[in-house]
């Protein structure tokens, strides 16, 4: 994941109060990507 993409996802998670800054700093790229997907990305199943 690029630094720009990581920054965007971190900012999005922080803005929506899903995590605090201390938790986010210790996360790997994969964890950030997972939580962003979990909370913000729509799935085909969400629309059913």
VMD Tcl script that draws the C-alpha trace (Angstrom):
set ca {
  {0.00 0.00 0.00}
  {1.34 3.43 -0.86}
  {1.93 6.03 1.83}
  {-0.81 8.24 0.38}
  {-3.33 5.43 0.49}
  {-2.31 4.52 4.05}
  {-2.66 8.15 5.16}
  {-6.12 8.36 3.60}
  {-7.31 5.20 5.34}
  {-5.80 6.17 8.68}
  {-7.42 9.59 8.49}
  {-10.77 8.04 7.60}
  {-10.61 5.63 10.56}
  {-9.61 8.43 12.94}
  {-12.24 10.87 11.67}
  {-14.99 8.36 12.27}
  {-13.72 7.51 15.77}
  {-13.21 3.84 15.06}
  {-9.75 3.84 16.65}
  {-7.54 6.18 18.58}
  {-4.18 7.38 17.34}
  {-2.15 5.04 19.57}
  {-3.91 1.97 18.15}
  {-3.48 3.09 14.56}
  {0.26 3.80 14.90}
  {0.96 0.22 15.94}
  {-1.05 -1.35 13.10}
  {0.45 -2.88 9.99}
  {-0.68 -1.94 6.49}
  {-2.69 -5.16 6.31}
  {-4.55 -4.37 9.53}
  {-5.41 -0.86 8.39}
  {-6.58 -2.18 5.05}
  {-8.72 -4.81 6.77}
  {-10.41 -2.41 9.20}
  {-11.04 0.14 6.48}
  {-12.64 -2.58 4.38}
  {-14.63 -3.83 7.39}
  {-16.10 -0.46 8.31}
  {-16.33 1.51 5.08}
  {-16.38 -0.54 1.91}
  {-19.66 -1.87 0.60}
  {-20.06 -5.46 -0.36}
  {-22.51 -6.99 -2.79}
  {-24.02 -8.72 0.24}
  {-24.66 -5.38 1.95}
  {-27.01 -4.46 -0.86}
  {-29.16 -7.59 -0.59}
}
mol new
graphics top color blue
foreach p $ca { graphics top sphere $p radius 0.5 }
foreach p [lrange $ca 0 end-1] q [lrange $ca 1 end] { graphics top cylinder $p $q radius 0.2 }
display resetview
